[in-house]
Every structure is written in C-alpha cells, then in structure tokens.
C-alpha cells in the first residue's frame, strides 16, 4: 500500500458535523473538476476521535451527507441531556465514584454498533488509520486496517476507543496484539492525525523523505478562540484544569501538527479550518441553536473565495 493522497480528519466531538460539510464541499469540487469522489481520490484515510468515526464511515462507503445525518439524528443518544446524565451518574456512583466521566458511553456505543455493525477494520474499502492511547502501557496505539494484527478488530470498537475523551467518556478496554489495553481518545496522541499519516507514507516508501507527489487534505472541526486569562492559568489547580486541559492539549497538538505538515509537504498540503465564536466550541453542545450555528459556520467557510480556490487547486492535484 502506497499512500500518496492522504485525507486526515481532526477530533472535536459534535463538531464532526462541520467536518462532514467540508468533506461534501471537497467532493463537490472534485466532481466539478471531472475527478472521482472522495473514495477514489485518496489512498489513505486518517482520523482521531470524531474524525475516526467520520473517516470510518467514508471508508465503508458512506457519503459525507449520510454521516452528517447520523450526527443530526443521534446526537442526543451520544450526548444525553442533563436529566439522563444525572441519572446515569447516580447509577454509577458506587461503581465509578463521584468523579465519573460526564457520559457513560452506552449511547455512543449504540450509535457506533448501528453504523458499523459487524464490520471489521480490515474490511474497509479504503486504507484507514485511527489513533488511540493505551493508559496501561502508556503508549500510542495506531490502528491500521492494512496491518494483519488489526484487521479482525471490530470497526465500532476502534472508533469507540479513539473517541473516549477523558472526562467525557470512560476508557474502552480491548485486547490488541495479545495485550489488554485501556484506550482513551486519539486526540491525546494527535487530535490532528496528519503527521501520523505522513509518517505512514514515508515508511511505506522505506525512505526518510517525503514523496514528491504527496497530496494531503487535512480537515479540522473549527478552532476554539476561548482564552484563559493569566490569573486563571497561574492559579488553577487540578480541579479547575480538569476539563479545560483536555481542550488545550487537543488544540495545541493539532496546531503543532499543522505547522509540521505545512513545512514538510509545502504547496500540496491543504488545511480546512476556521475559528469558532465563543459558545460554539463545546464538544458536546448538541442544542438546536448550536447545531444551526455550526452548520452556518461550515457553509460560510465553504463560500469564501479562498476556500473555493484552495479546493479547486486540490482537485487539480488529485
């Protein structure tokens, strides 16, 4: 497997809906240029967290619109409202303690099982790379559909593991390569998995250089603009940092990967990303108001001349 054309998708919870809309924009640009759709235009999909779910959907043949519809229809199952959360927390009080994750993960598992059924990682139609992190061995786990030891792993479990954001969902237990793992969100490793995918392209070439014909499309979920003032950053302890630190770590590693990819790949690297207004950046805000706002952000970004030109230039290279 030679990875020359890479599609990489960031994590970001319900903001994966934005990713789906931008994917549709990319596919429209490809078709307008007389090129095939997404499935035949890329050699490797890479995804972290919600990006893993979207990439896996694409890899089994779902359209961006179909995946977006899944987010719309099942968002309250994945991220239950306050009443259901309080009941779940109460039932988990004795088993998990008072500081259990916000969600029990059962809704997410139900949606993933419905979406992917009995499909195994090795059965996807396009090579797929998904990130995760094992807290037992304290090491990244990079799931690969083209790796013999991973091909029989249930696809829904791979996605569940990659989407297990600390404080939001419990870790997911899996046995991988004869080793028991406790897996948490792939964003801990690389919320933007582009560098992992580029490394895979280099490894497959068995040479320590970037392939000259490498083309990369990296898609974000919207960038947070919510600041943490100096006083807070100086005075916060473990309790105050518990949830914000997840966002900071995810954003920080995504931006650093973007910096690295731009310098490594150059003009054949394309990144779709835009800033989000404060109040639209939560990973689990599934209210009608926020969903409508995310849809508007995605639509407005695609309407920009700079975005349209970027996608047209991408289409010429694929």
Residue frames relative to the residue before (quaternion, step in Angstrom):
aa qw qx qy qz dx dy dz
X 1.0000 0.0000 0.0000 0.0000 0.00 0.00 0.00
X 0.0875 -0.7885 0.6084 0.0218 3.56 -0.70 1.13
X 0.2126 -0.7895 0.5676 0.0966 3.56 -0.63 1.16
X 0.0162 0.8098 -0.5835 0.0582 3.56 -0.39 1.25
X 0.7713 0.2225 -0.1049 0.5870 3.55 1.15 -0.68
X 0.0728 -0.8478 0.5232 -0.0459 3.54 -0.26 1.37
X 0.1087 -0.7444 0.6554 0.0666 3.54 -1.09 0.85
X 0.0339 -0.8205 0.5688 -0.0448 3.57 -0.58 1.20
X 0.1156 -0.8219 0.5578 0.0028 3.57 -0.84 1.06
X 0.4132 -0.7377 0.4951 0.2000 3.56 -0.81 1.12
X 0.4981 -0.5907 0.5346 0.3423 3.50 -1.43 0.11
X 0.2378 0.7937 -0.5418 0.1410 3.56 -1.28 0.21
X 0.5516 -0.6548 0.3938 0.3345 3.59 1.12 0.51
X 0.8395 -0.1096 0.0979 0.5232 3.56 -0.95 -0.89
X 0.5601 0.6054 -0.3917 0.4079 3.59 1.21 -0.31
X 0.4074 0.6810 -0.4799 0.3740 3.57 1.28 0.14
X 0.5155 0.6296 -0.4059 0.4161 3.56 1.25 -0.36
X 0.6214 0.5298 -0.3268 0.4758 3.59 1.07 -0.76
X 0.6207 0.5476 -0.3290 0.4546 3.57 0.99 -0.86
X 0.6528 0.5252 -0.3135 0.4470 3.58 0.91 -0.93
X 0.6735 0.4918 -0.3030 0.4612 3.59 0.90 -0.86
X 0.6663 0.4805 -0.3088 0.4793 3.58 1.01 -0.72
X 0.5937 0.5461 -0.3596 0.4691 3.58 1.12 -0.57
X 0.6343 0.5174 -0.3270 0.4722 3.56 1.01 -0.80
X 0.6358 0.5254 -0.3211 0.4654 3.58 1.03 -0.76
X 0.6474 0.5063 -0.3123 0.4765 3.57 1.03 -0.81
X 0.6613 0.5015 -0.3120 0.4624 3.57 0.94 -0.84
X 0.6242 0.5341 -0.3365 0.4603 3.59 1.00 -0.76
X 0.6489 0.5118 -0.3149 0.4667 3.58 1.02 -0.83
X 0.6375 0.5243 -0.3228 0.4631 3.58 1.02 -0.77
X 0.6851 0.4832 -0.2872 0.4633 3.56 0.85 -0.95
X 0.6336 0.5352 -0.3261 0.4535 3.59 1.05 -0.75
X 0.6928 0.4510 -0.2597 0.4992 3.56 1.18 -0.61
X 0.5570 -0.6319 0.3770 0.3852 3.57 1.28 0.15
X 0.5066 0.6328 -0.4264 0.4013 3.57 1.26 0.38
X 0.5888 -0.5610 0.4284 0.3938 3.60 -1.22 0.33
X 0.6566 -0.5177 0.3738 0.4014 3.59 -1.28 0.19
X 0.7971 -0.3378 0.2171 0.4510 3.52 -1.35 -0.10
X 0.6619 0.5527 -0.3265 0.3870 3.58 0.84 -0.95
X 0.7571 0.3575 -0.2014 0.5083 3.60 1.00 -0.77
X 0.6286 0.5647 -0.3295 0.4212 3.57 1.27 -0.05
X 0.7615 0.3027 -0.1778 0.5449 3.60 1.24 -0.30
X 0.3914 -0.7288 0.5255 0.1990 3.54 -1.14 0.79
X 0.8015 0.1139 -0.0291 0.5864 3.58 1.20 -0.50
X 0.1699 -0.7361 0.6472 0.1021 3.54 -1.03 0.92
X 0.0394 -0.7719 0.6339 0.0293 3.56 -1.11 0.75
X 0.0614 0.8213 -0.5635 0.0649 3.58 -0.93 0.84
X 0.1551 -0.7543 0.6306 0.0971 3.51 -1.24 0.64
X 0.8587 0.0502 -0.0463 0.5079 3.57 -1.01 0.87
X 0.8160 -0.0290 0.0239 0.5768 3.63 -0.56 -1.02
X 0.5951 0.5618 -0.3542 0.4525 3.58 1.18 -0.54
X 0.6029 0.5442 -0.3489 0.4676 3.57 1.18 -0.58
X 0.6409 0.5190 -0.3197 0.4666 3.57 1.03 -0.79
X 0.6721 0.4836 -0.2977 0.4752 3.58 0.91 -0.91
X 0.6625 0.5053 -0.3097 0.4581 3.59 0.88 -0.91
X 0.6511 0.5097 -0.3142 0.4664 3.59 1.00 -0.78
X 0.6206 0.5357 -0.3347 0.4647 3.56 1.06 -0.73
X 0.6478 0.5028 -0.3057 0.4839 3.55 0.96 -0.88
X 0.6839 0.5271 -0.2854 0.4159 3.55 0.92 -0.95
X 0.7041 0.3949 -0.2813 0.5188 3.61 1.18 -0.34
X 0.6774 -0.5451 0.2711 0.4130 3.57 1.28 0.25
X 0.4581 0.6643 -0.4725 0.3544 3.62 1.21 0.20
X 0.4383 -0.6801 0.5192 0.2753 3.58 -1.12 0.66
X 0.6435 -0.5060 0.3856 0.4257 3.62 -1.19 0.34
X 0.6417 0.5252 -0.3287 0.4520 3.59 0.99 -0.76
X 0.6498 0.5169 -0.3191 0.4569 3.58 0.98 -0.81
X 0.6568 0.4909 -0.3107 0.4807 3.58 1.00 -0.79
X 0.6206 0.5321 -0.3361 0.4678 3.60 1.03 -0.77
X 0.6393 0.5247 -0.3207 0.4617 3.56 1.01 -0.82
X 0.6064 0.5500 -0.3468 0.4577 3.58 1.08 -0.69
X 0.6445 0.5076 -0.3176 0.4755 3.58 0.98 -0.84
X 0.6494 0.5215 -0.3145 0.4554 3.57 0.94 -0.87
X 0.7483 0.4493 -0.2320 0.4293 3.55 0.69 -1.12
X 0.8133 0.2949 -0.1170 0.4876 3.57 0.94 -0.85
X 0.3395 0.7766 -0.4838 0.2180 3.59 1.20 0.22
X 0.6814 0.4758 -0.2980 0.4696 3.62 1.01 -0.72
X 0.5887 0.5356 -0.3721 0.4777 3.58 1.23 -0.31
X 0.6726 0.4831 -0.2840 0.4833 3.57 1.00 -0.85
X 0.7917 0.1394 -0.0334 0.5939 3.55 0.92 -1.01
X 0.1619 -0.8291 0.5285 0.0842 3.63 0.23 1.25
X 0.5848 -0.6023 0.4302 0.3319 3.54 -1.25 0.56
X 0.7734 -0.4021 0.2399 0.4274 3.53 -1.35 0.18
X 0.6528 0.5296 -0.3326 0.4274 3.60 0.85 -0.90
X 0.6876 0.4681 -0.2770 0.4810 3.57 0.89 -0.94
X 0.6266 0.5381 -0.3380 0.4512 3.58 1.05 -0.72
X 0.6637 0.5073 -0.3065 0.4563 3.58 0.93 -0.90
X 0.6458 0.5064 -0.3196 0.4737 3.57 1.01 -0.80
X 0.6480 0.5125 -0.3125 0.4688 3.56 0.95 -0.88
X 0.6519 0.5164 -0.3146 0.4576 3.57 0.94 -0.89
X 0.6460 0.5275 -0.3190 0.4503 3.57 1.00 -0.84
X 0.6890 0.4762 -0.2857 0.4658 3.57 0.96 -0.85
X 0.7071 0.4355 -0.2584 0.4935 3.58 1.20 -0.42
X 0.3783 0.7739 -0.4550 0.2256 3.57 1.29 -0.07
X 0.7431 0.4061 -0.2367 0.4763 3.59 0.82 -0.97
X 0.6926 0.4736 -0.2891 0.4609 3.61 1.06 -0.66
X 0.8081 0.2760 -0.1148 0.5076 3.58 0.95 -0.91
X 0.5017 -0.6521 0.4365 0.3640 3.59 1.20 -0.27
X 0.6979 -0.5158 0.3149 0.3845 3.59 -1.27 0.23
X 0.7309 0.4030 -0.2424 0.4947 3.61 1.16 -0.41
X 0.1653 0.8138 -0.5353 0.1548 3.57 1.00 0.83
X 0.6489 -0.5021 0.3835 0.4239 3.62 -1.21 0.37
X 0.6565 -0.5441 0.3590 0.3796 3.55 -1.18 0.59
X 0.7856 0.1663 -0.0765 0.5910 3.59 1.02 -0.82
X 0.4750 -0.6934 0.4633 0.2811 3.58 -1.12 0.64
X 0.5094 -0.6867 0.3946 0.3365 3.61 1.27 -0.11
X 0.5001 0.6778 -0.4302 0.3247 3.61 1.21 -0.25
X 0.6458 0.5178 -0.3227 0.4589 3.59 1.00 -0.76
X 0.6351 0.5229 -0.3213 0.4691 3.56 0.99 -0.86
X 0.6611 0.5057 -0.3087 0.4603 3.58 0.91 -0.89
X 0.6329 0.5409 -0.3295 0.4453 3.58 0.98 -0.81
X 0.6744 0.4882 -0.2885 0.4729 3.58 0.94 -0.91
X 0.6696 0.5008 -0.3034 0.4570 3.59 0.93 -0.86
X 0.6403 0.5092 -0.3282 0.4723 3.59 0.99 -0.77
X 0.6484 0.5087 -0.3182 0.4685 3.57 1.01 -0.77
X 0.6899 0.4933 -0.2848 0.4467 3.59 0.95 -0.86
X 0.8257 0.2705 -0.0992 0.4849 3.59 0.86 -0.96
X 0.2749 -0.8095 0.4898 0.1709 3.58 1.25 -0.20
X 0.7915 -0.2835 0.2418 0.4843 3.56 -0.91 -0.99
X 0.3398 0.7669 -0.4870 0.2432 3.59 1.26 0.18
X 0.2745 -0.7496 0.5839 0.1479 3.55 -0.99 0.91
X 0.6608 -0.5267 0.3551 0.3996 3.55 -1.17 0.57
X 0.6955 0.4926 -0.2757 0.4445 3.58 0.96 -0.81
X 0.6339 0.5534 -0.3269 0.4302 3.60 1.26 -0.15
X 0.4375 0.6987 -0.4712 0.3135 3.62 1.20 0.00
X 0.5214 -0.6822 0.4363 0.2690 3.55 -1.17 0.66
X 0.7415 0.2277 -0.1557 0.6116 3.57 1.28 -0.31
X 0.5697 -0.5992 0.4222 0.3716 3.63 -0.89 0.81
X 0.1052 -0.8241 0.5558 -0.0284 3.54 -0.85 1.08
X 0.0905 -0.7648 0.6375 0.0238 3.55 -1.07 0.91
X 0.0176 -0.8013 0.5962 -0.0453 3.58 -0.82 1.04
X 0.3149 -0.7766 0.5215 0.1608 3.58 -0.93 0.90
X 0.0687 0.7628 -0.6417 0.0401 3.53 -1.25 0.61
X 0.2462 -0.7612 0.5763 0.1667 3.56 -1.28 0.07
X 0.2716 -0.7704 0.5622 0.1290 3.55 -0.82 1.08
X 0.2946 -0.7917 0.5117 0.1565 3.59 -0.53 1.17
X 0.5791 0.5708 -0.3886 0.4334 3.61 1.21 -0.28
X 0.7641 0.3240 -0.1710 0.5309 3.58 0.81 -1.03
X 0.2899 -0.7765 0.4978 0.2555 3.57 1.34 -0.29
X 0.5658 0.5630 -0.3908 0.4585 3.51 0.81 1.11
X 0.5459 -0.5981 0.4572 0.3678 3.61 -1.11 0.53
X 0.1662 -0.7315 0.6489 0.1275 3.52 -1.27 0.54
X 0.0943 -0.7909 0.6042 0.0248 3.57 -0.61 1.14
X 0.2303 -0.7838 0.5666 0.1077 3.55 -0.32 1.30
X 0.0265 -0.7995 0.5999 -0.0137 3.57 -0.94 0.92
X 0.4310 -0.7134 0.4913 0.2529 3.57 -0.76 1.02
X 0.7079 0.4521 -0.2398 0.4868 3.58 1.19 -0.57
X 0.5560 0.5646 -0.4046 0.4566 3.59 1.27 0.29
X 0.5204 -0.6877 0.4064 0.3018 3.59 -0.65 1.12
X 0.6843 0.5061 -0.2895 0.4379 3.58 0.95 -0.85
X 0.7220 0.4349 -0.2371 0.4831 3.60 1.23 -0.36
X 0.5261 0.7107 -0.3927 0.2529 3.57 1.14 -0.54
X 0.7158 0.4385 -0.2638 0.4751 3.63 1.12 -0.53
X 0.4459 0.6839 -0.4668 0.3398 3.61 1.23 0.09
X 0.4929 -0.6478 0.4801 0.3271 3.63 -0.91 0.82
X 0.4979 -0.6847 0.4435 0.2943 3.57 -0.80 1.01
X 0.6389 0.5315 -0.3469 0.4347 3.59 0.96 -0.77
X 0.6544 0.5096 -0.3197 0.4582 3.60 1.04 -0.70
X 0.6005 0.5469 -0.3546 0.4633 3.57 1.06 -0.71
X 0.6746 0.4811 -0.2857 0.4815 3.59 0.96 -0.88
X 0.6294 0.5381 -0.3321 0.4517 3.57 0.99 -0.83
X 0.6561 0.5107 -0.3037 0.4653 3.56 0.98 -0.87
X 0.6956 0.4891 -0.2770 0.4474 3.57 0.87 -0.94
X 0.7260 0.4326 -0.2314 0.4819 3.60 1.17 -0.59
X 0.4738 0.6918 -0.4327 0.3310 3.61 1.24 0.15
X 0.0592 -0.8372 0.5437 -0.0008 3.56 0.48 1.23
X 0.4864 -0.6708 0.4696 0.3046 3.62 -0.74 0.99
X 0.7926 0.2299 -0.2772 0.4920 3.53 -1.09 1.00
X 0.6913 0.4354 -0.2798 0.5042 3.61 1.20 -0.39
X 0.8110 0.0356 0.0314 0.5831 3.58 0.80 -1.04
X 0.5475 -0.5918 0.4626 0.3689 3.60 -1.17 0.50
X 0.5894 -0.5332 0.4634 0.3920 3.55 -1.26 0.38
X 0.3236 -0.7422 0.5558 0.1886 3.56 -1.22 0.52
X 0.3025 -0.7706 0.5375 0.1607 3.55 -0.78 1.05
X 0.1017 0.7742 -0.6172 0.0965 3.56 -0.93 0.95
X 0.3261 -0.6940 0.5969 0.2360 3.53 -1.25 0.50
X 0.0173 0.8102 -0.5803 0.0803 3.56 -0.56 1.20
X 0.8378 -0.0553 -0.0142 0.5430 3.54 -0.73 1.12
X 0.6862 -0.5215 0.2520 0.4401 3.55 0.92 1.10
X 0.6343 0.4839 -0.3419 0.4966 3.57 1.16 0.58
X 0.3871 -0.7138 0.5341 0.2353 3.57 -0.87 0.95
X 0.0861 -0.8155 0.5723 -0.0028 3.56 -0.78 1.07
X 0.2062 -0.7088 0.6551 0.1613 3.54 -1.28 0.52
X 0.0933 -0.8724 0.4798 -0.0070 3.54 -0.07 1.32
X 0.0819 -0.7749 0.6260 0.0306 3.52 -1.06 0.88
X 0.8303 -0.3399 0.1689 0.4081 3.50 -1.42 0.30
X 0.5087 -0.6647 0.4714 0.2778 3.53 -1.00 0.92
X 0.5480 0.6263 -0.3911 0.3929 3.57 1.22 -0.39
X 0.5447 0.5980 -0.3966 0.4340 3.58 1.22 -0.39
X 0.6895 0.4360 -0.2519 0.5206 3.55 1.15 -0.72
X 0.7585 -0.2076 0.2091 0.5812 3.54 0.73 -1.13
X 0.2330 -0.7862 0.5554 0.1386 3.58 -0.16 1.23
X 0.6863 0.2496 -0.2000 0.6532 3.53 1.35 -0.39
X 0.1923 -0.8515 0.4786 0.0945 3.63 -0.14 1.24
X 0.2931 0.8022 -0.4846 0.1891 3.59 1.26 0.24
X 0.6655 0.5102 -0.3179 0.4424 3.60 0.87 -0.90
X 0.6186 0.5369 -0.3434 0.4595 3.58 1.06 -0.73
X 0.6710 0.4965 -0.2936 0.4659 3.57 0.98 -0.87
X 0.6343 0.5160 -0.3280 0.4731 3.59 1.01 -0.78
X 0.6299 0.5276 -0.3278 0.4662 3.58 0.99 -0.83
X 0.6318 0.5263 -0.3317 0.4625 3.57 1.04 -0.75
X 0.6374 0.5217 -0.3234 0.4657 3.59 1.01 -0.81
X 0.6602 0.4974 -0.3035 0.4740 3.57 1.01 -0.80
X 0.6619 0.5193 -0.3107 0.4424 3.58 0.94 -0.88
X 0.6612 0.5124 -0.3115 0.4507 3.55 0.96 -0.83
X 0.6576 0.4883 -0.3075 0.4843 3.55 1.19 -0.49
X 0.3115 -0.7826 0.4802 0.2448 3.56 1.36 -0.23
X 0.6625 0.4269 -0.3355 0.5160 3.54 1.01 0.84
X 0.4522 -0.7179 0.4722 0.2393 3.55 -1.03 0.78
X 0.5944 0.5172 -0.4182 0.4519 3.56 0.60 1.12
X 0.5448 -0.6147 0.4589 0.3388 3.55 -1.23 0.50
X 0.4799 -0.6586 0.4845 0.3182 3.63 -0.80 0.91
X 0.5227 -0.6854 0.4138 0.2930 3.57 -0.84 0.98
X 0.7420 0.3927 -0.2275 0.4934 3.58 1.09 -0.60
X 0.3367 0.7603 -0.4876 0.2664 3.58 1.24 0.42
X 0.0327 -0.7655 0.6427 -0.0032 3.56 -0.99 0.95
X 0.0598 -0.8170 0.5733 -0.0175 3.57 -0.80 1.05
X 0.0782 -0.7438 0.6622 0.0470 3.54 -1.00 0.94
X 0.0529 -0.7962 0.6019 -0.0313 3.55 -0.59 1.24
X 0.0843 -0.8254 0.5581 -0.0034 3.58 -0.67 1.11
X 0.2732 -0.7732 0.5583 0.1260 3.54 -0.82 1.08
X 0.4531 -0.6654 0.5156 0.2933 3.53 -1.34 -0.21
X 0.6672 -0.4208 0.2934 0.5400 3.55 1.31 0.23
X 0.3062 -0.7802 0.5251 0.1479 3.57 -0.86 0.99
X 0.4570 -0.6822 0.5031 0.2697 3.56 -0.97 0.87
X 0.1677 -0.7756 0.6006 0.0980 3.56 -1.15 0.69
X 0.4295 0.7110 -0.4512 0.3261 3.57 1.32 0.04
X 0.2296 -0.8070 0.5317 0.1158 3.59 -0.53 1.15
X 0.2536 -0.7018 0.6380 0.1899 3.53 -1.35 0.36
X 0.3559 -0.7791 0.4725 0.2074 3.57 -0.38 1.21
X 0.6956 -0.5029 0.3273 0.3951 3.53 -1.28 0.47
X 0.6335 0.5438 -0.3373 0.4350 3.58 0.94 -0.86
X 0.6771 0.4835 -0.2919 0.4718 3.57 0.91 -0.92
X 0.6703 0.5117 -0.2992 0.4465 3.57 0.88 -0.97
X 0.6712 0.4890 -0.2904 0.4753 3.59 1.15 -0.63
X 0.7887 0.3883 -0.1664 0.4467 3.56 0.95 -0.91
X 0.5533 0.6314 -0.4052 0.3620 3.60 1.12 -0.49
X 0.2129 -0.7492 0.6150 0.1233 3.51 -1.17 0.74
X 0.8138 -0.2664 0.1776 0.4849 3.55 -1.27 -0.35
X 0.6627 0.5262 -0.3168 0.4284 3.60 0.91 -0.89
X 0.7142 0.4546 -0.2625 0.4630 3.58 0.84 -0.97
X 0.6995 0.4735 -0.2698 0.4623 3.59 1.06 -0.73
X 0.4248 0.7692 -0.4335 0.1999 3.59 1.20 -0.50
X 0.7761 0.2979 -0.1684 0.5297 3.60 0.78 -1.00
X 0.6662 0.5155 -0.3356 0.4216 3.66 0.78 -0.85
X 0.6186 0.5684 -0.3692 0.3974 3.60 0.99 -0.70
X 0.5822 0.5710 -0.3790 0.4374 3.60 1.12 -0.59
X 0.6727 0.4919 -0.2936 0.4683 3.57 0.89 -0.96
X 0.6525 0.5222 -0.3150 0.4497 3.57 0.95 -0.90
X 0.6759 0.4900 -0.2966 0.4637 3.59 0.89 -0.91
X 0.6587 0.5075 -0.3151 0.4574 3.58 0.92 -0.88
X 0.6837 0.4791 -0.2913 0.4671 3.58 0.87 -0.93
X 0.6590 0.5365 -0.3128 0.4243 3.56 0.92 -0.90
X 0.7195 0.4249 -0.2823 0.4712 3.58 0.81 -0.89
X 0.5958 0.5529 -0.3731 0.4473 3.61 1.13 -0.51
X 0.6784 0.4874 -0.2875 0.4686 3.57 0.96 -0.86
X 0.6471 0.5108 -0.3353 0.4560 3.60 0.99 -0.72
X 0.6280 0.5197 -0.3321 0.4746 3.59 1.06 -0.72
X 0.6154 0.5404 -0.3429 0.4600 3.58 1.01 -0.78
X 0.6412 0.5247 -0.3128 0.4644 3.59 0.96 -0.88
X 0.6748 0.4941 -0.2932 0.4632 3.58 0.88 -0.97
X 0.6791 0.5070 -0.2996 0.4382 3.58 0.85 -0.97
X 0.6262 0.5420 -0.3412 0.4447 3.59 0.98 -0.80
X 0.7063 0.4558 -0.2695 0.4699 3.56 0.94 -0.86
X 0.6795 0.4968 -0.2971 0.4508 3.59 1.04 -0.69
X 0.7921 0.3447 -0.1520 0.4802 3.55 0.82 -1.05
X 0.3008 -0.7991 0.4794 0.2028 3.59 1.12 -0.55
X 0.8660 -0.1488 0.1018 0.4664 3.55 -1.07 -0.81
X 0.6756 0.4645 -0.3112 0.4806 3.59 1.18 -0.23
X 0.5413 0.5465 -0.4194 0.4822 3.56 1.25 0.57
X 0.0591 -0.8015 0.5947 -0.0222 3.54 -0.82 1.07
X 0.0659 -0.8051 0.5895 -0.0055 3.56 -0.86 1.01
X 0.1423 -0.7632 0.6263 0.0713 3.56 -0.82 1.05
X 0.2996 0.7299 -0.5567 0.2601 3.55 -0.53 1.22
X 0.0137 0.7909 -0.6116 0.0178 3.58 -1.11 0.65
X 0.5548 -0.6123 0.4438 0.3468 3.57 -1.18 0.47
X 0.2814 -0.7415 0.5885 0.1570 3.52 -1.19 0.69
X 0.4920 -0.6379 0.5016 0.3154 3.55 -1.07 0.73
X 0.5932 -0.5562 0.4372 0.3843 3.56 -1.16 0.59
X 0.7200 0.3808 -0.3064 0.4927 3.54 -0.85 0.99
X 0.7110 0.3980 -0.2473 0.5244 3.57 1.29 -0.30
X 0.6209 0.6285 -0.3005 0.3595 3.56 1.28 -0.18
X 0.4577 0.6873 -0.4594 0.3273 3.60 1.22 0.02
X 0.4851 -0.6846 0.4653 0.2820 3.58 -1.00 0.81
X 0.7981 0.3059 -0.1307 0.5023 3.58 1.14 -0.56
X 0.4222 0.6776 -0.4921 0.3469 3.61 1.15 0.48
X 0.0037 0.8378 -0.5426 0.0602 3.57 -0.16 1.31
X 0.2989 0.7659 -0.5115 0.2497 3.58 1.18 0.50
X 0.6379 -0.5324 0.3921 0.3948 3.56 -1.19 0.53
X 0.6414 0.5447 -0.3203 0.4351 3.57 0.98 -0.88
X 0.7040 0.4605 -0.2763 0.4648 3.57 0.86 -0.94
X 0.6238 0.5343 -0.3425 0.4561 3.58 1.01 -0.77
X 0.6521 0.5023 -0.3120 0.4745 3.59 0.96 -0.86
X 0.6476 0.5205 -0.3168 0.4574 3.58 1.01 -0.80
X 0.6476 0.5105 -0.3150 0.4698 3.60 0.99 -0.81
X 0.6248 0.5313 -0.3275 0.4691 3.56 1.02 -0.80
X 0.6651 0.5074 -0.2998 0.4587 3.57 0.97 -0.87
X 0.6316 0.5292 -0.3270 0.4628 3.58 1.00 -0.82
X 0.6634 0.5070 -0.3014 0.4604 3.56 0.89 -0.94
X 0.6730 0.5020 -0.2888 0.4602 3.57 0.93 -0.93
X 0.6735 0.4985 -0.2992 0.4564 3.60 0.91 -0.91
X 0.6395 0.5290 -0.3294 0.4503 3.59 1.02 -0.76
X 0.6634 0.4974 -0.3037 0.4694 3.58 0.98 -0.81
X 0.6537 0.5343 -0.3102 0.4370 3.58 1.13 -0.61
X 0.5283 0.6421 -0.4101 0.3747 3.61 1.23 -0.32
X 0.5564 -0.6255 0.4368 0.3293 3.55 -1.02 0.81
X 0.6404 0.5344 -0.3311 0.4413 3.59 0.99 -0.79
X 0.6537 0.4991 -0.3134 0.4748 3.58 1.03 -0.76
X 0.6507 0.5163 -0.3178 0.4572 3.58 0.93 -0.91
X 0.6667 0.4969 -0.3036 0.4652 3.58 0.95 -0.84
X 0.6284 0.5353 -0.3322 0.4563 3.56 1.03 -0.77
X 0.6865 0.4762 -0.2865 0.4689 3.59 0.92 -0.88
X 0.6160 0.5313 -0.3487 0.4654 3.59 1.08 -0.64
X 0.6676 0.4880 -0.3035 0.4734 3.57 0.97 -0.84
X 0.5937 0.5540 -0.3530 0.4648 3.57 1.10 -0.70
X 0.6634 0.5300 -0.3055 0.4310 3.57 0.88 -0.97
X 0.6446 0.5287 -0.3298 0.4430 3.59 1.05 -0.68
X 0.7009 0.4761 -0.2630 0.4614 3.60 1.16 -0.59
X 0.6616 0.5176 -0.3095 0.4457 3.58 1.17 -0.47
